[in-house]
Amino acid sequence: MMRTNEFMLYRQMEDGRILSDMAFLMDNYKNEYYNREDLKELLFETANRLLELSVSHGFFGNLWHIYLTYLLASHENAYSTTCEIVGETGGSINRAALHDFEIFKELFEYDFTEMEEILETDCMSLLEDYEGSGGHGKVFNQRIRDRICELGEHLAKASDGAEFQKIVTRFYKDFGVGKLGLHKAFRVEHKEDGAKIVPITKIAHVHLDDLIGYEIAKKKLIDNTEAFVNGKKANNCLLFGDAGTGKSSSVKAVLNQYYDRGLRMIEVYRHQFRDLNDVISQIKNRNYKFIIYMDDLSFEEFETEYKYLKAVIEGGLERKPDNVLIYATSNRRHLIRESFRDKEEREEDLHSNDTVQEKLSLVARFGVTIYFGKPEKKEFQEIVRQLAKRNHITMPEEELLLEANKWELSHGGLSGRTAQQFIDYLAGTYE
């Protein structure tokens, strides 16, 4: 009898329906009480769900083993979240985990031969050496998919429950557990029961070296992030300046550079600021550094969402956790649009100056402010040269710069974004 009902830590697993149905089949495929055709249909339904899961996640190899591995890598419990911080642990929770891993090992070693013979099918045998279509699926990127498939191969070779436990524990320590461990970037969805943090699977693979120029600005950003990742004092950071100058790309590049050192990023939009406290409560006790990222941050005069942001930055009775920083980009230096009314004392509002100061003080909550200005003509041309070289465009330099000048005049002016768009245009048309 399969002991899946005896799990102590690994219970209520997401996507656990496949496991519960397969365990039922393992226990009852010879039971004459059940109609054999119904059991056979259930086996095919379970195999179908295995296939669907594998296609959506990009899995390959022994799909039964990889599915069990996926459950282990995804399940956040007292043991797995402890191991991502300290690695191997002792005490009663360690023994409870060993108990569960011995059950998982039994599941890994299960032989489907007799079940297939009695139910007259070979559907599970077909999934023992599954070859994927070459893609990494919609849920995981290739890096995460490969880690899980590699972990599954190692677990299949474990000699006993203790070795099985060591392999899983090392994975938790090296790569983390659950969505926060496996993924690098997230967005927020508002549900009836509160804010839900959802992984973003497709992220631009931009790196700081890809951004030409702005060396002083990039250094300020790197220094602040480096301190944060190293557990030292760091500041909330505002990147402001002209459109198309690389503010958002710089933040994404920082994530790519420091992900392997435990940095994660959660993108929050202005209308979601009410959920900030809920989001922070979900991440404050995890062994990662989180940047809450706000792109194109600005407020109109009549908007009051900035008050939620100020409250989070300043903190109430509970201060902002040490593993959370806020990075924002904006085309405005002061974030909130001012009107002439704000600058005039009005008789009907004795506290108008206090109101103005409250609006303008938001930027002061960002301890580091970094300016990204439009490049000068020569700087723009250097960006074009470098991008053309990287994209293997061999157009004569004089012609290249002449065409770039024509392009920027009709496509938004001098900026890194304009240069990139020009090079993308050339890459698609130039031979």
C-alpha positions in Angstrom: 0.0 0.0 0.0 1.3 3.4 -1.0 1.7 5.7 2.1 0.9 9.0 0.5 -1.7 9.7 3.2 1.1 9.5 5.8 3.0 12.6 4.6 3.8 14.8 7.6 5.3 17.8 5.8 4.5 17.4 2.1 0.7 17.7 2.3 -1.8 19.8 0.3 0.6 20.1 -2.6 -0.2 22.2 -5.6 -0.8 19.9 -8.7 -1.1 17.0 -6.2 -4.1 15.6 -7.9 -1.9 13.4 -10.2 -0.2 11.9 -7.1 -3.4 11.2 -5.3 -5.0 9.5 -8.3 -1.9 7.5 -9.1 -1.6 6.4 -5.5 -5.2 5.2 -5.6 -4.4 3.2 -8.8 -1.3 1.7 -7.2 -3.5 0.5 -4.2 -6.5 -0.7 -6.2 -5.6 -1.8 -9.7 -6.0 -5.5 -8.6 -9.1 -4.8 -6.5 -12.1 -6.6 -8.1 -14.5 -4.2 -6.3 -13.6 -1.6 -9.0 -14.5 -1.8 -12.6 -11.4 -2.5 -14.6 -12.4 -0.2 -17.5 -12.9 2.6 -15.0 -9.5 2.1 -13.5 -8.0 2.0 -17.0 -9.7 5.3 -17.8 -8.4 6.8 -14.6 -4.8 5.7 -15.5 -5.1 7.4 -19.0 -6.5 10.5 -17.4 -3.6 10.6 -15.0 -1.1 10.0 -17.9 -2.8 12.8 -19.8 -2.4 15.3 -16.9 1.3 14.2 -16.6 1.7 15.0 -20.3 -0.1 18.4 -20.1 2.0 19.4 -17.0 5.2 18.3 -18.8 4.4 20.3 -21.9 3.5 23.4 -20.0 6.7 23.2 -17.9 9.0 21.9 -20.6 9.8 18.7 -18.8 11.6 15.7 -20.3 12.9 12.3 -19.2 11.0 10.0 -16.9 7.9 12.1 -16.4 6.8 10.2 -13.3 10.1 11.0 -11.6 10.2 14.6 -12.8 6.6 15.1 -11.6 7.6 13.9 -8.1 10.7 16.1 -8.2 8.6 19.1 -9.3 6.4 18.6 -6.2 9.5 18.5 -4.0 11.0 21.6 -5.5 7.7 23.6 -5.4 6.4 22.8 -1.9 7.0 25.4 0.8 6.8 23.9 4.2 8.6 24.2 7.6 11.5 22.0 6.5 12.0 23.2 2.9 11.9 26.9 3.9 14.3 26.3 6.7 16.8 24.4 4.5 16.9 27.3 2.0 18.3 29.4 4.8 20.6 27.1 6.8 20.9 23.9 4.6 20.9 20.7 6.6 19.1 20.9 9.9 18.6 18.7 12.9 15.9 17.9 15.4 12.5 16.4 15.1 11.7 18.2 11.9 14.7 16.5 10.2 13.3 13.1 11.2 9.8 14.1 10.0 11.3 15.1 6.6 13.2 11.8 6.4 9.9 10.0 7.0 8.4 11.8 4.0 11.4 11.3 1.8 11.3 7.6 2.3 7.7 7.6 1.0 8.9 9.7 -2.0 11.6 7.1 -2.6 9.1 4.3 -2.7 7.1 6.3 -5.3 10.3 6.8 -7.3 11.0 3.1 -7.3 7.4 2.0 -8.1 7.3 -0.5 -11.0 4.3 0.0 -13.3 4.8 -3.2 -15.2 2.2 -5.3 -13.4 -0.4 -2.5 -13.4 0.0 -2.1 -17.2 -0.3 -5.8 -17.7 -3.5 -6.1 -15.7 -5.1 -2.9 -17.2 -3.8 -3.9 -20.7 -2.0 -0.7 -21.5 1.6 0.6 -21.8 0.8 4.3 -21.3 3.2 4.8 -18.3 6.0 3.0 -20.2 5.7 5.6 -22.9 6.4 8.3 -20.4 9.6 6.7 -18.9 11.9 8.4 -21.5 9.8 11.3 -22.8 11.4 13.6 -25.4 10.3 17.1 -25.3 9.6 19.4 -28.2 12.8 21.4 -27.5 11.1 24.4 -25.9 11.1 25.2 -22.2 7.4 25.6 -21.7 5.3 28.5 -20.6 5.7 28.2 -16.8 9.4 27.7 -16.4 12.3 29.1 -18.3 15.0 26.7 -19.5 17.3 27.3 -16.5 14.6 26.3 -14.0 13.4 23.4 -16.1 16.9 22.0 -16.5 17.5 22.2 -12.7 14.4 20.2 -11.9 15.0 17.6 -14.5 18.6 17.2 -13.3 17.4 16.9 -9.7 15.0 14.2 -10.8 17.9 12.2 -12.4 19.9 12.4 -9.2 17.0 11.4 -6.9 16.3 8.3 -9.0 19.8 7.1 -8.3 19.7 7.7 -4.5 20.5 4.5 -2.6 18.2 5.1 0.4 16.0 7.7 2.1 18.9 9.4 3.8 20.8 10.0 0.5 17.5 11.1 -1.1 17.1 13.7 1.8 20.7 15.0 1.3 20.1 15.6 -2.4 16.8 17.5 -1.9 18.2 19.5 1.0 21.3 20.6 -1.0 18.9 21.7 -3.8 16.9 23.8 -1.3 20.1 25.4 0.0 21.5 26.1 -3.5 18.4 27.1 -5.4 15.6 27.7 -2.9 12.1 26.3 -2.8 8.8 27.2 -4.3 8.0 30.1 -6.6 10.1 32.6 -4.7 13.1 30.3 -4.9 12.8 29.1 -8.5 11.8 32.3 -10.2 13.5 35.7 -10.3 10.8 38.2 -11.1 7.1 38.5 -10.1 4.0 40.6 -10.5 1.0 41.0 -8.1 -2.5 40.0 -8.7 -5.3 41.1 -6.4 -7.6 38.2 -5.3 -10.6 38.1 -3.0 -8.4 36.8 -0.2 -5.6 39.4 -0.8 -2.6 40.0 -2.9 -1.1 37.0 -4.8 2.6 37.0 -5.9 2.8 35.5 -9.4 6.0 34.5 -11.2 7.0 36.3 -14.5 8.5 33.6 -16.7 9.8 35.7 -19.7 12.3 38.4 -18.7 14.5 40.5 -20.9 18.1 39.1 -20.6 19.7 42.5 -20.5 22.9 43.0 -18.6 24.6 46.2 -17.4 27.4 45.8 -19.9 24.8 46.0 -22.7 23.9 49.6 -21.6 26.4 51.9 -23.3 27.4 55.0 -21.3 25.9 56.2 -18.0 28.9 54.8 -16.1 28.4 57.0 -13.1 24.7 56.3 -12.9 25.3 52.5 -13.2 27.9 52.6 -10.6 25.6 54.2 -8.1 23.0 51.6 -8.8 25.4 48.7 -8.5 27.0 50.0 -5.3 23.6 50.3 -3.6 22.4 46.9 -4.8 25.7 45.3 -3.9 25.4 46.5 -0.3 21.8 45.3 -0.2 22.6 41.8 -1.4 25.5 41.6 1.1 23.2 42.4 4.0 24.6 45.9 4.5 22.7 49.1 4.8 21.1 50.2 1.5 18.7 52.8 0.3 15.5 52.9 -1.7 16.4 54.1 -5.1 14.8 56.4 -7.6 16.0 56.5 -11.3 14.7 59.6 -13.0 15.3 61.4 -16.2 14.5 61.5 -19.9 12.5 58.8 -21.6 14.4 56.1 -23.4 17.6 56.5 -21.5 17.9 53.1 -19.9 16.3 53.5 -16.5 14.1 50.4 -16.7 16.7 48.4 -18.5 19.2 49.2 -15.7 16.9 47.8 -13.1 16.3 44.6 -15.1 20.0 44.3 -15.6 20.6 44.5 -11.9 18.2 41.6 -11.3 19.9 39.5 -13.9 23.3 40.2 -12.3 22.4 39.5 -8.7 19.8 36.7 -9.1 22.3 34.0 -8.3 23.1 35.8 -5.0 19.5 35.7 -3.8 18.0 38.9 -5.4 14.3 38.8 -6.4 12.1 41.5 -7.9 8.4 42.1 -7.6 6.8 44.6 -10.0 4.0 46.6 -8.5 1.8 49.1 -10.4 0.4 52.3 -9.0 -3.1 51.0 -8.6 -1.7 48.1 -6.5 -0.1 50.3 -3.8 -2.9 49.3 -1.3 -1.6 45.8 -1.5 2.0 46.7 -0.6 1.7 45.7 3.1 0.2 42.4 2.1 3.0 41.7 -0.4 5.7 42.6 2.1 4.1 40.3 4.8 4.5 37.4 2.4 8.2 37.9 1.7 9.7 39.4 4.9 10.7 36.1 6.4 12.2 34.5 3.3 15.9 34.0 2.7 16.0 36.4 -0.3 16.5 40.1 -1.0 13.5 41.6 -2.6 13.3 44.7 -4.7 9.8 46.1 -5.1 10.0 47.6 -8.6 7.8 50.5 -9.7 8.2 51.5 -13.3 7.3 54.9 -14.7 6.2 56.2 -11.2 4.3 59.5 -11.2 1.1 60.9 -9.8 -1.3 63.4 -11.0 -2.3 66.2 -8.6 -5.7 64.6 -7.7 -4.2 61.1 -7.1 -3.6 60.0 -3.5 -2.0 56.5 -4.0 1.4 58.1 -3.1 0.3 58.1 0.5 0.3 54.3 0.6 3.8 54.3 -0.8 5.0 56.8 1.8 3.4 54.8 4.5 5.3 51.7 3.4 8.6 53.5 3.1 8.3 55.3 6.4 6.8 52.4 8.2 4.3 52.3 11.0 4.7 50.4 14.2 6.3 47.7 12.1 9.3 48.9 10.2 10.1 47.8 6.6 11.9 44.5 6.6 15.7 44.5 6.0 15.3 42.2 3.0 13.0 44.6 1.1 14.0 47.8 -0.9 12.0 49.9 -3.3 13.4 50.8 -6.7 11.4 53.2 -9.0 11.8 54.8 -12.3 10.2 58.1 -13.4 10.4 60.7 -16.0 9.7 63.3 -13.3 12.1 64.5 -10.7 9.5 65.2 -8.1 7.1 62.3 -9.0 3.9 64.4 -8.4 2.8 67.0 -10.9 2.7 70.4 -9.4 0.2 73.2 -10.3 0.4 76.9 -9.8 -2.3 76.4 -7.1 0.2 74.4 -5.1 2.7 77.3 -5.1 0.3 79.9 -3.9 -1.0 80.5 -0.5 -4.8 80.3 -0.6 -7.0 81.9 2.0 -9.5 79.0 2.0 -6.7 76.5 2.9 -4.7 77.5 5.9 -2.6 74.4 5.6 -1.9 74.5 1.8 1.9 74.7 2.4 1.7 71.5 4.4 -0.2 69.8 1.5 2.5 70.9 -1.0 5.3 69.7 1.3 3.6 66.3 1.7 3.5 65.8 -2.0 7.0 67.0 -2.7 8.5 65.0 0.2 7.9 61.6 -1.4 11.1 61.8 -3.4 13.0 62.4 -0.2 12.1 58.9 0.9 14.4 57.6 -1.8 17.9 57.7 -0.2 19.6 57.3 -3.6 18.5 59.3 -6.7 20.1 58.6 -10.0 19.8 60.9 -13.1 19.6 59.5 -16.6 19.7 62.4 -19.1 19.5 62.4 -22.9 22.8 61.8 -24.6 24.6 64.5 -26.4 25.0 64.1 -30.2 28.5 62.5 -29.9 27.3 60.2 -27.2 24.3 59.1 -29.3 26.5 58.4 -32.2 28.8 56.3 -30.0 25.8 54.3 -28.9 24.9 53.7 -32.5 28.4 52.6 -33.3 28.6 50.1 -30.5 25.1 48.7 -31.2 25.9 48.3 -34.9 29.1 46.4 -34.0 27.3 44.1 -31.6 24.7 43.4 -34.3 27.3 42.7 -37.0 26.1 45.6 -39.2 29.0 46.5 -41.5 27.5 49.7 -43.1 30.2 52.3 -43.6 30.4 54.5 -40.5 29.7 57.8 -42.3 26.6 56.3 -43.9 25.6 54.7 -40.6 25.8 57.9 -38.6 24.0 59.9 -41.4 21.1 57.5 -41.4 21.1 57.5 -37.5 20.8 61.3 -37.5 17.9 61.1 -40.0 16.2 58.4 -37.8 16.4 60.3 -34.5 14.9 63.4 -36.0 11.7 61.6 -36.8 11.7 59.0 -34.1 11.8 60.7 -30.7 15.1 62.4 -30.6 18.4 61.5 -29.0 18.2 58.5 -26.6 19.4 55.0 -26.2 16.0 53.7 -27.1 16.0 55.6 -30.4 19.4 54.2 -31.2 18.3 50.7 -30.4 15.2 51.0 -32.6 17.3 52.3 -35.4 19.7 49.3 -35.1 16.7 46.9 -34.9 15.4 48.5 -38.1 18.8 48.1 -39.9 19.2 44.5 -38.6 15.8 43.7 -40.3 16.5 45.4 -43.6 20.3 45.8 -44.1 22.2 43.1 -46.1 
